[in-house]
Structures are given as C-alpha cells and as structure tokens.
Amino acid sequence: MDSFNLDKMQTCLVNGNAHYKMELCPGNLLELNSLVGKSLWLLYQDIINCTHCQKMTKKSFSGGYCYPCSIKLAECDICILKPELCHFANGTCREPQWGQSHCMTDHYVYLANSSGLKVGITRAGQVPTRWIDQGAVAALPILKVSTRLQSGLFEKLFATEVKDKTDWRKMLKGQNEEINLYDSRDSLFELFGEQIDSLESDLGSGQITVLEDETMVKISYPILEYPQKINSLSLEKDKKVGGVLKGIKGQYLLFDTGVINIRSHTGYKIKIEY
C-alpha cells in the first residue's frame, strides 16, 4: 500500500456507537472499526510534512505544522488553547477571515465524562466529534454562546470548580464512574448563577442561551479489551507500531503492544499493513 500522511481519525456517532475512519488519500477511507481484533501495523517512513503547506519539517509544531506555519497561522495561536484570550475583536487576529468562520460563530459549553467530570467548549458544528475525540462516554451541552471568546470565559469560570482536562491514561483504561451530568449542570448553575447573569449582562442580549432541556449523549467505543497498563507508543521512537488492535477510543489506537495517539502524529508519513 502507498504511503500517506497521518491526520486525525474521522469520527461519527451511529446509534450511540463511535465509528472511526482513517484517510489513506483523498476519497479513500479505511474503516477502522472492522479491524478491531485483527492485526494492524503503522510503518513510519521518516518523513513529516506540514499539514498546512506540506513542506517537510524535522519537527512537528502545534500538532502537525512546520515552524513558519505555526507562528503565522491563526489556528496555531495561543488563543486556540486558551479561548478566553481570543483577540479577534481587537483587530489583531493573524487571519481575520479564518477567525470569522471559526471563532465568531456559535459555540457550546458542555460537561462530559471522559476520565471523570470535565467542562469543555466546542464549535456547534463539532458536536459530537469533539466528545468522541476526547474519549467521553457521556456529554451534555449546558450553554450556547455566540463566539469562541464567550465560551472561553465560561469555561474558565466553571474550571474553578470542575476540571477542564482529560486524564488520558485513566480514559484509556475505561475507568469511568457513573456521573449524573444533569445534577452537575444544575450545581454549576446554582453555584455560579450571579457570575452567569453578570457575564450575560456584559455581553449583551441574545449572546447566551442557558440550556436546561438538552438530552445527555452517551457514547460507546469499539473496544474488545481495555489495557491494564498504559504503554505509550511513538512512531519516531518505535518506527513500526502495531499488533492486534484491541480497540479505539478518543484519538488513540489500542494495541496489545501499547497505545498510540494518532492526532499527535499528524503529518507523519506512514505505510499501513493489515
């Protein structure tokens, strides 16, 4: 099979089940769920291409970019990691057109059970992809806002009480306790009621919608067996990664030899054997 550059796995939710595909080339998608329980190998070709300009790079920056792209693209700016620092309104966005389509659009603030209770944000069009990418077994939108900046302000507020990060090792072990996300939402609304009202007043009418009637989304993953011990695999270190595919969760492939984060290897050129 010809070599190709890795990108994050494409996902969708069908009847509560996460489905995964890997793009081998434009229009050619490999269905991964059907390979669970079978042998699968990723062979690194010692080449990394920038996911934006496609030029070769010795090191990947910001999750798949060469250094020049990482310092000029809006999608690599610090406000992507910290949305409360979005500076589009100041006229200083690196790419105003990109910012208009990605940041000045509806976002959800949500609660999820990934490695425990967490708060997060996502563009409206990224539901439920964002939750699958994080390995959440359940998720519940609690606020709808008009911009990324607004979602970041609420995430930062709620993060003083609820974690905003996923413990990826715990997530991959499948150690999810049952969490009533409705109760968690109501507790946050009660605890931060005054701050929510204050932010809503500051941001203006119609900018925030409090979601009290959303239905919790439950997600199951194609997993035969969770790892007892997490052994992290790297293409640069191991060159050939794989074995029997035991499952897929988040953006991880779970082999009998260890686990690999596909998204963190964006741009790596590989060949695949199965």
Summary of the structure (lengths in Angstrom):
residues: 274
radius of gyration: 19.6
end to end distance: 10.0
largest distance: 58.7
contacts: 862
relative contact order: 0.22
helix: 30%
strand: 32%
